[in-house]
Amino acid sequence: SAERIRAGLGERLGLAPAVVITDTFGRAWRSGVVNVAIGCAGLPALVDLRGTPDDRGRILEATVVALADEVAAASGLVIGKASRTPAALVRGLAFRGPSLPARALVRAPEDDLFRSSPLEAISSRRTIRSFGPGGVPREVLEEAIRAACTAPAPHHTRPWMFSVLESPGARRGLRAAMAAAWRADLERDGVPEAVIARRLARSDAVLGAAPVLIVPWVRFEGAHPYPDPERAGAEREMFLLSGGAAIQNLLLALHAQGFASAWISSTLFCQEETRAALGVEEGWRALGTVAVGRPPEGEPPPRPALALEEVARFL
Ligand SMILES: Cc1cc2nc3c(=O)[nH]c(=O)nc-3n(C[C@H](O)[C@H](O)[C@H](O)COP(=O)(O)O)c2cc1C
């Protein structure tokens, strides 16, 4: 280890220079390899400059210098790849601060941009029905809607629209309109009052807890006209399917940005009331409501096991 090498140098030579052990490394965003530190002793692997002024007096907010990696990269200039030079002596390096080992250079899992493969990111999305404290930044929502609009759609259309309810008033208005419509339906069905109250409360527990609600819409503009109901119906289904694809993209993009979501049927059952509450023109069809928020503490339960032969038929 770097510590042992440093201690050995101290015993033999009576001085203990800082030691950096290096290896060559590819970089995620750049071609070519450079030397990085895989061990270090006697110097801080990271130098945290946050809170100190830059050359114009502005306070640095994010700068943490990977000092050990800088030393490692410099050593690569003289060590080379095949020169059998075992070590390089770096002179004149100025640093302050306590020794910090090279493992400090390895990102924590939650900061690791490449930890999750696209497939893992897809399968780890879950419907989350309760949320942690805090809101959802506008940029996160915009990014998710951009991703939603990359879904496939029939006839080269973009048949989607998203009402994003960020203000408490807008969310309250929609929830009240949906509750009134649902209550009227249930009363018409003859459902007892206690059951109605329980069902409304259970549904509102999810939508009422989310700091943002998104109502996705689809319209059938651009659908080809057919005289028979079968083809006319299939044409309509194409647009609805495209709405589902867009919503799945939306959920995945929220998940990829670290946010939780639940797609709730809700507005599907009260089209007119939803259009009125959100000021949306005739012709748009609401596809439910997506509740969005920060993930709560803890991991979601594991997904039920899948028997592939039940869902896939290879011919
Ligand atoms: C169109 C649609 C409507 C849904 N409506 C509700 C709902 O009203 N309430 C609810 O709790 N979950 C709702 N869900 C979420 C499903 O219950 C959820 O996707 C399912 O339990 C699988 O869980 P997962 O998404 O974590 O894999 C809905 C999902 C879809 C696709």
The ligand as an SDF file (V2000), in Angstrom:
LIG
                    3D

 31 33  0  0  0  0  0  0  0  0999 V2000
  -53.2140    3.3660  -16.9250 C   0  0  0  0  0  0  0  0  0  0  0  0
  -52.7810    3.0650  -15.5250 C   0  0  0  0  0  0  0  0  0  0  0  0
  -53.5540    3.4570  -14.4600 C   0  0  0  0  0  0  0  0  0  0  0  0
  -53.1410    3.2400  -13.1470 C   0  0  0  0  0  0  0  0  0  0  0  0
  -53.9270    3.6710  -12.1280 N   0  0  0  0  0  0  0  0  0  0  0  0
  -53.5350    3.4950  -10.8560 C   0  0  0  0  0  0  0  0  0  0  0  0
  -54.3600    3.9590   -9.7890 C   0  0  0  0  0  0  0  0  0  0  0  0
  -55.4340    4.5000  -10.0040 O   0  0  0  0  0  0  0  0  0  0  0  0
  -53.9050    3.8040   -8.5250 N   0  0  0  0  0  0  0  0  0  0  0  0
  -52.7000    3.2110   -8.2630 C   0  0  0  0  0  0  0  0  0  0  0  0
  -52.3400    3.1010   -7.0940 O   0  0  0  0  0  0  0  0  0  0  0  0
  -51.8950    2.7530   -9.2540 N   0  0  0  0  0  0  0  0  0  0  0  0
  -52.2860    2.8840  -10.5430 C   0  0  0  0  0  0  0  0  0  0  0  0
  -51.4890    2.4340  -11.5690 N   0  0  0  0  0  0  0  0  0  0  0  0
  -50.1720    1.8640  -11.2670 C   0  0  0  0  0  0  0  0  0  0  0  0
  -50.1950    0.3450  -11.2210 C   0  0  0  0  0  0  0  0  0  0  0  0
  -50.9100   -0.0950  -10.1000 O   0  0  0  0  0  0  0  0  0  0  0  0
  -48.7350   -0.1310  -11.1550 C   0  0  0  0  0  0  0  0  0  0  0  0
  -48.0930    0.2090  -12.3510 O   0  0  0  0  0  0  0  0  0  0  0  0
  -48.6600   -1.6270  -10.9260 C   0  0  0  0  0  0  0  0  0  0  0  0
  -49.0670   -1.9180   -9.6260 O   0  0  0  0  0  0  0  0  0  0  0  0
  -47.2360   -2.1610  -11.1240 C   0  0  0  0  0  0  0  0  0  0  0  0
  -46.3330   -1.5360  -10.2530 O   0  0  0  0  0  0  0  0  0  0  0  0
  -44.9870   -0.8630  -10.7920 P   0  0  0  0  0  0  0  0  0  0  0  0
  -45.3890    0.3110  -11.6580 O   0  0  0  0  0  0  0  0  0  0  0  0
  -44.2320   -0.4560   -9.5600 O   0  0  0  0  0  0  0  0  0  0  0  0
  -44.2540   -1.8860  -11.5860 O   0  0  0  0  0  0  0  0  0  0  0  0
  -51.9130    2.6020  -12.8930 C   0  0  0  0  0  0  0  0  0  0  0  0
  -51.1370    2.1750  -13.9720 C   0  0  0  0  0  0  0  0  0  0  0  0
  -51.5630    2.3990  -15.2650 C   0  0  0  0  0  0  0  0  0  0  0  0
  -50.6980    1.9420  -16.4040 C   0  0  0  0  0  0  0  0  0  0  0  0
  1  2  1  0
  2  3  1  0
  2 30  2  0
  3  4  2  0
  4  5  1  0
  4 28  1  0
  5  6  2  0
  6  7  1  0
  6 13  1  0
  7  8  2  0
  7  9  1  0
  9 10  1  0
 10 11  2  0
 10 12  1  0
 12 13  2  0
 13 14  1  0
 14 15  1  0
 14 28  1  0
 15 16  1  0
 16 17  1  0
 16 18  1  0
 18 19  1  0
 18 20  1  0
 20 21  1  0
 20 22  1  0
 22 23  1  0
 23 24  1  0
 24 25  2  0
 24 26  1  0
 24 27  1  0
 28 29  2  0
 29 30  1  0
 30 31  1  0
M  END
$$$$
